[in-house]
């Protein structure tokens, strides 16, 4: 039986915990990197000063005028990796 993953108050602790259990789900280094990008993007979105749509791209600006650009290709890539993770987790739970 699998242990429950403990949640911590900080992102780094949670991500390190995720890295430990990710070996059980046969995730590649590239998939883990993309999952980290998704989590960091979510944090930037929450802290963003302004967001807007320009030429089918989402522009996220931070307080110090840092820019993160999301286009359709990167969103599809993020969704594909998240979907793979969900399927692998489901398969492990079913076993």
TAZI-V283131 format. One record per pair of residues at least 4 apart in sequence whose C-alpha atoms are under 8 Angstrom apart, sorted by sequence separation. I is the first residue (numbers start at 0). GAP is how many residues later the second one is. If there is no record, write none. Layout:
BEGIN
i=I gap=GAP
i=I gap=GAP
END
This chain:
BEGIN
i=8 gap=4
i=9 gap=4
i=10 gap=4
i=11 gap=4
i=12 gap=4
i=13 gap=4
i=14 gap=4
i=15 gap=4
i=16 gap=4
i=17 gap=4
i=18 gap=4
i=20 gap=4
i=21 gap=4
i=22 gap=4
i=26 gap=4
i=27 gap=4
i=28 gap=4
i=29 gap=4
i=30 gap=4
i=31 gap=4
i=32 gap=4
i=33 gap=4
i=34 gap=4
i=35 gap=4
i=36 gap=4
i=37 gap=4
i=38 gap=4
i=39 gap=4
i=40 gap=4
i=41 gap=4
i=42 gap=4
i=43 gap=4
i=52 gap=4
i=53 gap=4
i=60 gap=4
i=61 gap=4
i=69 gap=4
i=70 gap=4
i=71 gap=4
i=72 gap=4
i=73 gap=4
i=74 gap=4
i=75 gap=4
i=76 gap=4
i=77 gap=4
i=78 gap=4
i=79 gap=4
i=80 gap=4
i=81 gap=4
i=82 gap=4
i=83 gap=4
i=84 gap=4
i=85 gap=4
i=86 gap=4
i=87 gap=4
i=88 gap=4
i=89 gap=4
i=90 gap=4
i=7 gap=5
i=8 gap=5
i=21 gap=5
i=26 gap=5
i=52 gap=5
i=53 gap=5
i=60 gap=5
i=61 gap=5
i=69 gap=5
i=7 gap=6
i=51 gap=6
i=52 gap=6
i=60 gap=6
i=6 gap=7
i=50 gap=7
i=51 gap=7
i=59 gap=7
i=60 gap=7
i=5 gap=8
i=50 gap=8
i=51 gap=8
i=58 gap=8
i=59 gap=8
i=50 gap=9
i=58 gap=9
i=59 gap=9
i=49 gap=10
i=50 gap=10
i=58 gap=10
i=5 gap=11
i=48 gap=11
i=49 gap=11
i=57 gap=11
i=58 gap=11
i=4 gap=12
i=47 gap=12
i=48 gap=12
i=49 gap=12
i=56 gap=12
i=57 gap=12
i=4 gap=13
i=18 gap=13
i=47 gap=13
i=48 gap=13
i=56 gap=13
i=57 gap=13
i=47 gap=14
i=48 gap=14
i=56 gap=14
i=44 gap=15
i=46 gap=15
i=47 gap=15
i=55 gap=15
i=56 gap=15
i=43 gap=16
i=55 gap=16
i=43 gap=18
i=14 gap=21
i=37 gap=40
i=34 gap=43
i=33 gap=44
i=34 gap=46
i=33 gap=47
i=34 gap=47
i=30 gap=50
i=26 gap=58
i=24 gap=60
i=25 gap=62
i=24 gap=63
i=24 gap=64
i=24 gap=67
END
